[in-house]
Amino acid sequence: MEERKTEGDVLDKVRRHIRILVDIGRLSVEDADLDRFLDKTVIQIARAIEIHHVKILRYRPETSDLLLVAGVGWKDGVVRTATFSVDLRSPPGRAFQAGEPVSIRNFAEQNDFIRSEFLAEHGIVAVSNVPVLINGAAWGVLEVDSTAPRDFSQDTTEFLTAVAAMIGTVLRHNARPDEQARLMAAVAEAQRGQILLREMQHRVKNNFQLVLSSISIQKRRYSDPESHRALDHVASRINAISLAHDQLAPRAEGQVVRLSHYIRALCSAIRNQVEEVEVEVECDELELTIDRALPVGLILNETAMNSIKHAFGSGGGKIRVKLIGGVDYSQARLTVSDNGRGMANPNQNGSGLKLIASLARQIGGAIDQSSTSAGTTTTLTFPLIT
């Protein structure tokens, strides 16, 4: 726990923060290698906050998770390999999606967030997260972790926010050579709309973060589990739409979504929401316009969430997702199946099934659902019109 400080202690801490911010600024100029800069930065953060565990997480849209790209205090082999959920019940996930700081004094004293197996394995009981932003949209998260309960002060949050802003500036202006080449290629494609698309994606992502932040605020106003479940369900739908925008790519005929990438990212997000449920994915490489890809993604999200809520007991289970093209007359088929308990009398008037049927009609598709004691299978067949 951060002890009550005297005025002199507070002044010393502020001076230390300023000195280390200057050191980090110097690193950003002296070290052109991004990985090395981040590795040195987490060490400086640990010094400033007097903490043993620090990590920087980068969001990966292709898998919808946060990759640990730099850290100090962790076991060997986890840096640049360990991943974390972007679910709203994950502290870094909340910070990333809502675009706001998240601090937890002690996981044992709250019910809003889940401590990951990674944190439990390292004995972490308190965390503080701030988003790393580029042009207003979240690139990732900066997190500090404590093995003892700790009240992270406003000074600490402001220091982390300042460091995150510096990291964002370095990411934007000091990209690695491969990223520089990619940016140069993007400039060459500007006449075909690539730069405009990226700007739109930043703005759309920022808007989604505002909505998710509003939902997280609403959750704090209600204590009953049913309200929390309803708001979490709404948040999962918004996240499904946000992921589709992450997969936008320009084509001569307009903006399309790489459907296979979208489904894999969506399944990764679903998998990260429940530890006991395994999600297997098999996808053909297909593309659709965004207005047709969104209903497909929302149907997948709705079907998988129904399985998570109703199909499995405490032991968990498995969800299989398969997308294939070239079915019949230029159609595709999305199949979502689980090995749960099945639905003896499904409520055809339920909001979830009504939404699925409505979404299928929007893209000229057909829904078929079968259920036995061995599990439930939902199939969407739809025309491949780009």
MIKOL-815129 format. One record per residue (C-alpha): residue number from 1; residue in three letters; chain; x, y, z. Coordinates in steps of 0.5 Angstrom, whole numbers, plus 2048, in hexadecimal, padded with zeros to 3 digits. Each point is the difference from the previous one (the first is absolute). Layout:
% residues N
+------+------+-------+-----+-----+-----+
! resi ! resn ! chain !  xx !  yy !  zz !
+------+------+-------+-----+-----+-----+
!  NUM !  ALA !     A !   X !   Y !   Z !
...
+------+------+-------+-----+-----+-----+
//
This chain:
% residues 386
+------+------+-------+-----+-----+-----+
! resi ! resn ! chain !  xx !  yy !  zz !
+------+------+-------+-----+-----+-----+
!    1 !  MET !     A ! 800 ! 800 ! 800 !
!    2 !  GLU !     A ! 802 ! 807 ! 7FE !
!    3 !  GLU !     A ! 802 ! 803 ! 807 !
!    4 !  ARG !     A ! 7FD ! 807 ! 802 !
!    5 !  LYS !     A ! 806 ! 805 ! 7FE !
!    6 !  THR !     A ! 803 ! 806 ! 803 !
!    7 !  GLU !     A ! 800 ! 806 ! 7FC !
!    8 !  GLY !     A ! 808 ! 7FF ! 7FF !
!    9 !  ASP !     A ! 7FE ! 7F9 ! 7FE !
!   10 !  VAL !     A ! 7FB ! 802 ! 7FB !
!   11 !  LEU !     A ! 805 ! 805 ! 7FD !
!   12 !  ASP !     A ! 805 ! 7FB ! 800 !
!   13 !  LYS !     A ! 7FC ! 7FC ! 7FC !
!   14 !  VAL !     A ! 7FE ! 805 ! 7FB !
!   15 !  ARG !     A ! 807 ! 802 ! 7FF !
!   16 !  ARG !     A ! 802 ! 7F8 ! 7FE !
!   17 !  HIS !     A ! 7FA ! 800 ! 7FB !
!   18 !  ILE !     A ! 802 ! 806 ! 7FD !
!   19 !  ARG !     A ! 807 ! 7FE ! 7FF !
!   20 !  ILE !     A ! 7FE ! 7F9 ! 7FE !
!   21 !  LEU !     A ! 7FC ! 803 ! 7FB !
!   22 !  VAL !     A ! 806 ! 804 ! 7FD !
!   23 !  ASP !     A ! 804 ! 7F9 ! 800 !
!   24 !  ILE !     A ! 7FA ! 7FD ! 7FC !
!   25 !  GLY !     A ! 800 ! 806 ! 7FB !
!   26 !  ARG !     A ! 808 ! 7FF ! 7FF !
!   27 !  LEU !     A ! 7FF ! 7F9 ! 7FF !
!   28 !  SER !     A ! 7FB ! 801 ! 7FA !
!   29 !  VAL !     A ! 805 ! 805 ! 7FD !
!   30 !  GLU !     A ! 806 ! 7FB ! 801 !
!   31 !  ASP !     A ! 7FD ! 7F9 ! 7FE !
!   32 !  ALA !     A ! 7FD ! 7FF ! 7F9 !
!   33 !  ASP !     A ! 7FE ! 7F9 ! 802 !
!   34 !  LEU !     A ! 7F9 ! 800 ! 802 !
!   35 !  ASP !     A ! 801 ! 7F9 ! 804 !
!   36 !  ARG !     A ! 806 ! 803 ! 804 !
!   37 !  PHE !     A ! 7FD ! 806 ! 801 !
!   38 !  LEU !     A ! 7FA ! 7FD ! 804 !
!   39 !  ASP !     A ! 804 ! 7FB ! 803 !
!   40 !  LYS !     A ! 804 ! 806 ! 803 !
!   41 !  THR !     A ! 7FA ! 804 ! 802 !
!   42 !  VAL !     A ! 7FC ! 7FB ! 804 !
!   43 !  ILE !     A ! 807 ! 7FF ! 804 !
!   44 !  GLN !     A ! 7FF ! 808 ! 801 !
!   45 !  ILE !     A ! 7F9 ! 7FF ! 802 !
!   46 !  ALA !     A ! 801 ! 7FB ! 805 !
!   47 !  ARG !     A ! 806 ! 805 ! 803 !
!   48 !  ALA !     A ! 7FB ! 806 ! 800 !
!   49 !  ILE !     A ! 7FA ! 7FC ! 804 !
!   50 !  GLU !     A ! 804 ! 7FC ! 804 !
!   51 !  ILE !     A ! 7FD ! 7F9 ! 7FE !
!   52 !  HIS !     A ! 803 ! 7FA ! 7FD !
!   53 !  HIS !     A ! 7FB ! 7FE ! 7FB !
!   54 !  VAL !     A ! 7FF ! 804 ! 7F9 !
!   55 !  LYS !     A ! 7FD ! 7FE ! 7F9 !
!   56 !  ILE !     A ! 7FE ! 804 ! 7FA !
!   57 !  LEU !     A ! 7FB ! 7FC ! 7FC !
!   58 !  ARG !     A ! 7FE ! 801 ! 7F8 !
!   59 !  TYR !     A ! 7FA ! 7FF ! 7FD !
!   60 !  ARG !     A ! 7FF ! 7FB ! 7FB !
!   61 !  PRO !     A ! 7FA ! 801 ! 7FB !
!   62 !  GLU !     A ! 801 ! 7F9 ! 7FD !
!   63 !  THR !     A ! 800 ! 7FC ! 806 !
!   64 !  SER !     A ! 7FC ! 805 ! 804 !
!   65 !  ASP !     A ! 805 ! 800 ! 806 !
!   66 !  LEU !     A ! 805 ! 804 ! 804 !
!   67 !  LEU !     A ! 807 ! 7FD ! 7FF !
!   68 !  LEU !     A ! 805 ! 801 ! 805 !
!   69 !  VAL !     A ! 806 ! 804 ! 7FC !
!   70 !  ALA !     A ! 804 ! 803 ! 806 !
!   71 !  GLY !     A ! 800 ! 7FE ! 807 !
!   72 !  VAL !     A ! 805 ! 800 ! 806 !
!   73 !  GLY !     A ! 7FF ! 7FB ! 806 !
!   74 !  TRP !     A ! 7FD ! 7FA ! 7FD !
!   75 !  LYS !     A ! 802 ! 7F9 ! 7FF !
!   76 !  ASP !     A ! 804 ! 7FF ! 7FA !
!   77 !  GLY !     A ! 7FD ! 7FE ! 7F9 !
!   78 !  VAL !     A ! 7FA ! 804 ! 801 !
!   79 !  VAL !     A ! 802 ! 807 ! 7FD !
!   80 !  ARG !     A ! 7FE ! 800 ! 7F9 !
!   81 !  THR !     A ! 7FC ! 7FA ! 801 !
!   82 !  ALA !     A ! 7FA ! 801 ! 805 !
!   83 !  THR !     A ! 7FA ! 802 ! 7FE !
!   84 !  PHE !     A ! 7FA ! 803 ! 804 !
!   85 !  SER !     A ! 7F8 ! 801 ! 7FF !
!   86 !  VAL !     A ! 7FD ! 807 ! 7FE !
!   87 !  ASP !     A ! 7FA ! 7FE ! 803 !
!   88 !  LEU !     A ! 7FD ! 805 ! 805 !
!   89 !  ARG !     A ! 801 ! 7FC ! 806 !
!   90 !  SER !     A ! 807 ! 800 ! 7FE !
!   91 !  PRO !     A ! 804 ! 806 ! 803 !
!   92 !  PRO !     A ! 804 ! 801 ! 7FA !
!   93 !  GLY !     A ! 7FA ! 7FE ! 7FC !
!   94 !  ARG !     A ! 7FC ! 806 ! 803 !
!   95 !  ALA !     A ! 805 ! 805 ! 800 !
!   96 !  PHE !     A ! 801 ! 7FE ! 7F8 !
!   97 !  GLN !     A ! 7F9 ! 800 ! 7FE !
!   98 !  ALA !     A ! 7FE ! 806 ! 805 !
!   99 !  GLY !     A ! 806 ! 804 ! 7FE !
!  100 !  GLU !     A ! 800 ! 802 ! 808 !
!  101 !  PRO !     A ! 805 ! 7FE ! 806 !
!  102 !  VAL !     A ! 7FE ! 7FA ! 804 !
!  103 !  SER !     A ! 803 ! 7FF ! 807 !
!  104 !  ILE !     A ! 7FE ! 7FA ! 805 !
!  105 !  ARG !     A ! 803 ! 800 ! 807 !
!  106 !  ASN !     A ! 7FE ! 7F9 ! 801 !
!  107 !  PHE !     A ! 7FD ! 7FB ! 7FC !
!  108 !  ALA !     A ! 7FD ! 7FC ! 806 !
!  109 !  GLU !     A ! 7FC ! 807 ! 802 !
!  110 !  GLN !     A ! 7FC ! 801 ! 7F9 !
!  111 !  ASN !     A ! 7FC ! 7FC ! 7FC !
!  112 !  ASP !     A ! 800 ! 804 ! 7F9 !
!  113 !  PHE !     A ! 807 ! 7FD ! 7FE !
!  114 !  ILE !     A ! 803 ! 7F9 ! 7FF !
!  115 !  ARG !     A ! 807 ! 7FF ! 802 !
!  116 !  SER !     A ! 803 ! 7FC ! 7FA !
!  117 !  GLU !     A ! 804 ! 7F9 ! 801 !
!  118 !  PHE !     A ! 806 ! 804 ! 7FE !
!  119 !  LEU !     A ! 800 ! 805 ! 805 !
!  120 !  ALA !     A ! 7FE ! 7FB ! 805 !
!  121 !  GLU !     A ! 806 ! 7FC ! 7FE !
!  122 !  HIS !     A ! 804 ! 806 ! 802 !
!  123 !  GLY !     A ! 7FD ! 802 ! 806 !
!  124 !  ILE !     A ! 7FD ! 806 ! 7FE !
!  125 !  VAL !     A ! 7FA ! 803 ! 804 !
!  126 !  ALA !     A ! 800 ! 807 ! 7FE !
!  127 !  VAL !     A ! 801 ! 804 ! 7F9 !
!  128 !  SER !     A ! 7FF ! 806 ! 7FD !
!  129 !  ASN !     A ! 7FF ! 801 ! 7F8 !
!  130 !  VAL !     A ! 800 ! 806 ! 7FC !
!  131 !  PRO !     A ! 7FF ! 800 ! 7F8 !
!  132 !  VAL !     A ! 805 ! 801 ! 7FB !
!  133 !  LEU !     A ! 7FD ! 805 ! 7FB !
!  134 !  ILE !     A ! 802 ! 802 ! 7F9 !
!  135 !  ASN !     A ! 7FC ! 805 ! 7FD !
!  136 !  GLY !     A ! 7FA ! 7FF ! 805 !
!  137 !  ALA !     A ! 800 ! 7F9 ! 7FF !
!  138 !  ALA !     A ! 802 ! 7FA ! 804 !
!  139 !  TRP !     A ! 807 ! 7FD ! 7FE !
!  140 !  GLY !     A ! 801 ! 7FC ! 806 !
!  141 !  VAL !     A ! 800 ! 800 ! 808 !
!  142 !  LEU !     A ! 806 ! 802 ! 805 !
!  143 !  GLU !     A ! 7FF ! 7FC ! 806 !
!  144 !  VAL !     A ! 803 ! 800 ! 807 !
!  145 !  ASP !     A ! 7FF ! 7FA ! 805 !
!  146 !  SER !     A ! 801 ! 7FF ! 807 !
!  147 !  THR !     A ! 801 ! 7FA ! 804 !
!  148 !  ALA !     A ! 7FC ! 803 ! 806 !
!  149 !  PRO !     A ! 7FA ! 804 ! 801 !
!  150 !  ARG !     A ! 802 ! 807 ! 7FE !
!  151 !  ASP !     A ! 7FC ! 807 ! 7FF !
!  152 !  PHE !     A ! 803 ! 803 ! 7FA !
!  153 !  SER !     A ! 800 ! 807 ! 801 !
!  154 !  GLN !     A ! 7FD ! 806 ! 7FB !
!  155 !  ASP !     A ! 808 ! 802 ! 7FF !
!  156 !  THR !     A ! 801 ! 7F8 ! 7FE !
!  157 !  THR !     A ! 7FA ! 800 ! 7FB !
!  158 !  GLU !     A ! 803 ! 807 ! 7FD !
!  159 !  PHE !     A ! 807 ! 7FE ! 7FF !
!  160 !  LEU !     A ! 7FE ! 7F9 ! 7FD !
!  161 !  THR !     A ! 7FB ! 805 ! 7FB !
!  162 !  ALA !     A ! 806 ! 804 ! 7FE !
!  163 !  VAL !     A ! 805 ! 7FA ! 7FF !
!  164 !  ALA !     A ! 7FA ! 7FD ! 7FC !
!  165 !  ALA !     A ! 800 ! 807 ! 7FC !
!  166 !  MET !     A ! 807 ! 7FF ! 7FE !
!  167 !  ILE !     A ! 800 ! 7F9 ! 7FE !
!  168 !  GLY !     A ! 7FA ! 802 ! 7FB !
!  169 !  THR !     A ! 804 ! 806 ! 7FD !
!  170 !  VAL !     A ! 806 ! 7FB ! 800 !
!  171 !  LEU !     A ! 7FC ! 7FB ! 7FC !
!  172 !  ARG !     A ! 7FD ! 805 ! 7FB !
!  173 !  HIS !     A ! 807 ! 803 ! 7FF !
!  174 !  ASN !     A ! 805 ! 7FB ! 801 !
!  175 !  ALA !     A ! 7FD ! 7FA ! 7FD !
!  176 !  ARG !     A ! 805 ! 7FA ! 7FE !
!  177 !  PRO !     A ! 803 ! 7FF ! 7F9 !
!  178 !  ASP !     A ! 7FA ! 7FB ! 7FE !
!  179 !  GLU !     A ! 7FB ! 805 ! 803 !
!  180 !  GLN !     A ! 803 ! 806 ! 7FC !
!  181 !  ALA !     A ! 800 ! 7FC ! 7FA !
!  182 !  ARG !     A ! 7F9 ! 7FE ! 801 !
!  183 !  LEU !     A ! 7FE ! 807 ! 801 !
!  184 !  MET !     A ! 804 ! 803 ! 7FA !
!  185 !  ALA !     A ! 7FC ! 7FB ! 7FC !
!  186 !  ALA !     A ! 7F9 ! 802 ! 803 !
!  187 !  VAL !     A ! 802 ! 807 ! 7FE !
!  188 !  ALA !     A ! 801 ! 7FE ! 7F9 !
!  189 !  GLU !     A ! 7F9 ! 7FD ! 800 !
!  190 !  ALA !     A ! 7FD ! 806 ! 803 !
!  191 !  GLN !     A ! 7FC ! 802 ! 7F9 !
!  192 !  ARG !     A ! 7FD ! 7F9 ! 801 !
!  193 !  GLY !     A ! 7FD ! 802 ! 807 !
!  194 !  GLN !     A ! 805 ! 7FC ! 804 !
!  195 !  ILE !     A ! 801 ! 807 ! 805 !
!  196 !  LEU !     A ! 7F9 ! 802 ! 800 !
!  197 !  LEU !     A ! 7FE ! 7F9 ! 802 !
!  198 !  ARG !     A ! 805 ! 800 ! 806 !
!  199 !  GLU !     A ! 7FE ! 806 ! 802 !
!  200 !  MET !     A ! 7F9 ! 7FE ! 800 !
!  201 !  GLN !     A ! 802 ! 7FA ! 804 !
!  202 !  HIS !     A ! 803 ! 804 ! 805 !
!  203 !  ARG !     A ! 7FA ! 804 ! 801 !
!  204 !  VAL !     A ! 7FB ! 7FA ! 800 !
!  205 !  LYS !     A ! 804 ! 7FC ! 805 !
!  206 !  ASN !     A ! 800 ! 807 ! 805 !
!  207 !  ASN !     A ! 7F9 ! 800 ! 7FF !
!  208 !  PHE !     A ! 7FF ! 7F9 ! 802 !
!  209 !  GLN !     A ! 805 ! 801 ! 806 !
!  210 !  LEU !     A ! 7FB ! 806 ! 802 !
!  211 !  VAL !     A ! 7FA ! 7FB ! 800 !
!  212 !  LEU !     A ! 804 ! 7FB ! 804 !
!  213 !  SER !     A ! 802 ! 805 ! 805 !
!  214 !  SER !     A ! 7F9 ! 802 ! 801 !
!  215 !  ILE !     A ! 7FE ! 7F9 ! 801 !
!  216 !  SER !     A ! 805 ! 7FF ! 805 !
!  217 !  ILE !     A ! 7FD ! 806 ! 804 !
!  218 !  GLN !     A ! 7F9 ! 7FD ! 800 !
!  219 !  LYS !     A ! 803 ! 7FA ! 803 !
!  220 !  ARG !     A ! 802 ! 803 ! 806 !
!  221 !  ARG !     A ! 7F9 ! 803 ! 801 !
!  222 !  TYR !     A ! 7FD ! 7F9 ! 801 !
!  223 !  SER !     A ! 802 ! 7FB ! 804 !
!  224 !  ASP !     A ! 7FB ! 7FA ! 7FE !
!  225 !  PRO !     A ! 803 ! 7FA ! 7FC !
!  226 !  GLU !     A ! 7FB ! 801 ! 7FB !
!  227 !  SER !     A ! 801 ! 807 ! 7FE !
!  228 !  HIS !     A ! 808 ! 7FE ! 7FF !
!  229 !  ARG !     A ! 7FE ! 7FA ! 7FC !
!  230 !  ALA !     A ! 7FC ! 805 ! 7FB !
!  231 !  LEU !     A ! 805 ! 805 ! 800 !
!  232 !  ASP !     A ! 805 ! 7FB ! 7FE !
!  233 !  HIS !     A ! 7FC ! 7FD ! 7FB !
!  234 !  VAL !     A ! 7FF ! 807 ! 7FD !
!  235 !  ALA !     A ! 808 ! 801 ! 800 !
!  236 !  SER !     A ! 801 ! 7FA ! 7FD !
!  237 !  ARG !     A ! 7FC ! 802 ! 7FA !
!  238 !  ILE !     A ! 803 ! 806 ! 7FF !
!  239 !  ASN !     A ! 807 ! 7FD ! 801 !
!  240 !  ALA !     A ! 7FE ! 7FB ! 7FA !
!  241 !  ILE !     A ! 7FF ! 807 ! 7FC !
!  242 !  SER !     A ! 806 ! 803 ! 802 !
!  243 !  LEU !     A ! 804 ! 7FA ! 7FE !
!  244 !  ALA !     A ! 7FD ! 800 ! 7F9 !
!  245 !  HIS !     A ! 803 ! 807 ! 7FF !
!  246 !  ASP !     A ! 807 ! 7FE ! 802 !
!  247 !  GLN !     A ! 7FF ! 7FB ! 7FA !
!  248 !  LEU !     A ! 7FE ! 805 ! 7FB !
!  249 !  ALA !     A ! 805 ! 800 ! 7F9 !
!  250 !  PRO !     A ! 7FF ! 805 ! 7FA !
!  251 !  ARG !     A ! 7FE ! 7FD ! 7F9 !
!  252 !  ALA !     A ! 7FF ! 803 ! 7FA !
!  253 !  GLU !     A ! 7F8 ! 7FE ! 801 !
!  254 !  GLY !     A ! 800 ! 803 ! 807 !
!  255 !  GLN !     A ! 802 ! 7FE ! 807 !
!  256 !  VAL !     A ! 800 ! 7F9 ! 802 !
!  257 !  VAL !     A ! 801 ! 7FB ! 806 !
!  258 !  ARG !     A ! 804 ! 7FB ! 800 !
!  259 !  LEU !     A ! 7FB ! 7FB ! 803 !
!  260 !  SER !     A ! 805 ! 7FA ! 802 !
!  261 !  HIS !     A ! 804 ! 805 ! 804 !
!  262 !  TYR !     A ! 7FA ! 803 ! 803 !
!  263 !  ILE !     A ! 7FD ! 7FA ! 802 !
!  264 !  ARG !     A ! 807 ! 7FD ! 803 !
!  265 !  ALA !     A ! 800 ! 807 ! 804 !
!  266 !  LEU !     A ! 7F9 ! 7FF ! 802 !
!  267 !  CYS !     A ! 801 ! 7F9 ! 802 !
!  268 !  SER !     A ! 807 ! 802 ! 804 !
!  269 !  ALA !     A ! 7FC ! 806 ! 804 !
!  270 !  ILE !     A ! 7FA ! 7FB ! 802 !
!  271 !  ARG !     A ! 805 ! 7FB ! 802 !
!  272 !  ASN !     A ! 803 ! 805 ! 805 !
!  273 !  GLN !     A ! 7FA ! 801 ! 803 !
!  274 !  VAL !     A ! 7FF ! 7F9 ! 803 !
!  275 !  GLU !     A ! 806 ! 7FC ! 802 !
!  276 !  GLU !     A ! 7FC ! 7FA ! 801 !
!  277 !  VAL !     A ! 7FE ! 800 ! 7F8 !
!  278 !  GLU !     A ! 804 ! 7FE ! 7FB !
!  279 !  VAL !     A ! 7FF ! 803 ! 7F9 !
!  280 !  GLU !     A ! 803 ! 7FC ! 7F9 !
!  281 !  VAL !     A ! 800 ! 804 ! 7FA !
!  282 !  GLU !     A ! 800 ! 7FE ! 7F8 !
!  283 !  CYS !     A ! 7FF ! 805 ! 7FB !
!  284 !  ASP !     A ! 801 ! 801 ! 7F8 !
!  285 !  GLU !     A ! 803 ! 806 ! 7FE !
!  286 !  LEU !     A ! 7FA ! 804 ! 7FE !
!  287 !  GLU !     A ! 7FE ! 808 ! 800 !
!  288 !  LEU !     A ! 7FA ! 804 ! 800 !
!  289 !  THR !     A ! 7FE ! 807 ! 800 !
!  290 !  ILE !     A ! 7FF ! 803 ! 807 !
!  291 !  ASP !     A ! 7F8 ! 800 ! 800 !
!  292 !  ARG !     A ! 800 ! 7F9 ! 7FF !
!  293 !  ALA !     A ! 806 ! 7FD ! 804 !
!  294 !  LEU !     A ! 7FD ! 804 ! 806 !
!  295 !  PRO !     A ! 7F9 ! 7FB ! 801 !
!  296 !  VAL !     A ! 805 ! 7FA ! 7FF !
!  297 !  GLY !     A ! 804 ! 802 ! 806 !
!  298 !  LEU !     A ! 7FA ! 802 ! 804 !
!  299 !  ILE !     A ! 7FD ! 7F9 ! 7FF !
!  300 !  LEU !     A ! 806 ! 7FD ! 802 !
!  301 !  ASN !     A ! 801 ! 804 ! 806 !
!  302 !  GLU !     A ! 7F9 ! 7FF ! 802 !
!  303 !  THR !     A ! 800 ! 7F9 ! 7FF !
!  304 !  ALA !     A ! 806 ! 7FF ! 804 !
!  305 !  MET !     A ! 7FE ! 804 ! 805 !
!  306 !  ASN !     A ! 7FA ! 7FC ! 801 !
!  307 !  SER !     A ! 804 ! 7F9 ! 800 !
!  308 !  ILE !     A ! 804 ! 804 ! 806 !
!  309 !  LYS !     A ! 7FA ! 802 ! 804 !
!  310 !  HIS !     A ! 7FC ! 7FA ! 7FF !
!  311 !  ALA !     A ! 803 ! 7FA ! 7FD !
!  312 !  PHE !     A ! 806 ! 7FE ! 805 !
!  313 !  GLY !     A ! 800 ! 7FE ! 807 !
!  314 !  SER !     A ! 806 ! 802 ! 805 !
!  315 !  GLY !     A ! 805 ! 7FC ! 7FC !
!  316 !  GLY !     A ! 7FF ! 804 ! 7FA !
!  317 !  GLY !     A ! 800 ! 7FD ! 7F9 !
!  318 !  LYS !     A ! 802 ! 801 ! 7F9 !
!  319 !  ILE !     A ! 7FE ! 805 ! 7FA !
!  320 !  ARG !     A ! 801 ! 7FE ! 7F9 !
!  321 !  VAL !     A ! 800 ! 805 ! 7FB !
!  322 !  LYS !     A ! 801 ! 7FF ! 7F8 !
!  323 !  LEU !     A ! 7FF ! 804 ! 7FA !
!  324 !  ILE !     A ! 800 ! 7FD ! 7F9 !
!  325 !  GLY !     A ! 7FF ! 804 ! 7F9 !
!  326 !  GLY !     A ! 7FE ! 7FD ! 7FA !
!  327 !  VAL !     A ! 7FA ! 7FC ! 803 !
!  328 !  ASP !     A ! 7FA ! 7FF ! 7FA !
!  329 !  TYR !     A ! 7FF ! 806 ! 7FC !
!  330 !  SER !     A ! 806 ! 805 ! 802 !
!  331 !  GLN !     A ! 7FE ! 800 ! 808 !
!  332 !  ALA !     A ! 804 ! 7FF ! 806 !
!  333 !  ARG !     A ! 7FE ! 7FC ! 806 !
!  334 !  LEU !     A ! 801 ! 802 ! 808 !
!  335 !  THR !     A ! 7FF ! 7FB ! 805 !
!  336 !  VAL !     A ! 801 ! 801 ! 807 !
!  337 !  SER !     A ! 7FF ! 7F9 ! 804 !
!  338 !  ASP !     A ! 801 ! 7FF ! 808 !
!  339 !  ASN !     A ! 801 ! 7F9 ! 804 !
!  340 !  GLY !     A ! 7FB ! 803 ! 805 !
!  341 !  ARG !     A ! 7FA ! 7FD ! 803 !
!  342 !  GLY !     A ! 7FB ! 802 ! 7FA !
!  343 !  MET !     A ! 7FA ! 804 ! 800 !
!  344 !  ALA !     A ! 7F9 ! 7FC ! 802 !
!  345 !  ASN !     A ! 7FC ! 806 ! 7FE !
!  346 !  PRO !     A ! 803 ! 806 ! 7FD !
!  347 !  ASN !     A ! 7FC ! 806 ! 801 !
!  348 !  GLN !     A ! 7FF ! 802 ! 7F9 !
!  349 !  ASN !     A ! 7FD ! 807 ! 803 !
!  350 !  GLY !     A ! 807 ! 802 ! 803 !
!  351 !  SER !     A ! 803 ! 806 ! 7FF !
!  352 !  GLY !     A ! 807 ! 7FC ! 7FE !
!  353 !  LEU !     A ! 7FC ! 7FC ! 7FB !
!  354 !  LYS !     A ! 7FC ! 805 ! 7FD !
!  355 !  LEU !     A ! 807 ! 804 ! 7FF !
!  356 !  ILE !     A ! 803 ! 7FB ! 7FC !
!  357 !  ALA !     A ! 7FA ! 7FE ! 7FC !
!  358 !  SER !     A ! 800 ! 808 ! 7FE !
!  359 !  LEU !     A ! 807 ! 800 ! 7FF !
!  360 !  ALA !     A ! 800 ! 7FA ! 7FB !
!  361 !  ARG !     A ! 7FA ! 804 ! 7FC !
!  362 !  GLN !     A ! 804 ! 806 ! 7FF !
!  363 !  ILE !     A ! 805 ! 7FC ! 7FC !
!  364 !  GLY !     A ! 7FC ! 7FB ! 7FC !
!  365 !  GLY !     A ! 802 ! 7FB ! 805 !
!  366 !  ALA !     A ! 7FC ! 7FA ! 803 !
!  367 !  ILE !     A ! 801 ! 7FD ! 807 !
!  368 !  ASP !     A ! 7FF ! 7F9 ! 802 !
!  369 !  GLN !     A ! 801 ! 7FE ! 807 !
!  370 !  SER !     A ! 800 ! 7F9 ! 803 !
!  371 !  SER !     A ! 801 ! 7FD ! 807 !
!  372 !  THR !     A ! 801 ! 7FA ! 804 !
!  373 !  SER !     A ! 803 ! 7FE ! 807 !
!  374 !  ALA !     A ! 807 ! 7FF ! 7FC !
!  375 !  GLY !     A ! 7FF ! 808 ! 7FF !
!  376 !  THR !     A ! 7FD ! 805 ! 7FB !
!  377 !  THR !     A ! 802 ! 802 ! 7F9 !
!  378 !  THR !     A ! 7FE ! 807 ! 7FD !
!  379 !  THR !     A ! 802 ! 800 ! 7F8 !
!  380 !  LEU !     A ! 7FF ! 807 ! 7FC !
!  381 !  THR !     A ! 800 ! 7FF ! 7F8 !
!  382 !  PHE !     A ! 801 ! 807 ! 7FD !
!  383 !  PRO !     A ! 802 ! 802 ! 7F9 !
!  384 !  LEU !     A ! 807 ! 802 ! 7FE !
!  385 !  ILE !     A ! 7FF ! 807 ! 7FD !
!  386 !  THR !     A ! 805 ! 805 ! 801 !
+------+------+-------+-----+-----+-----+
//
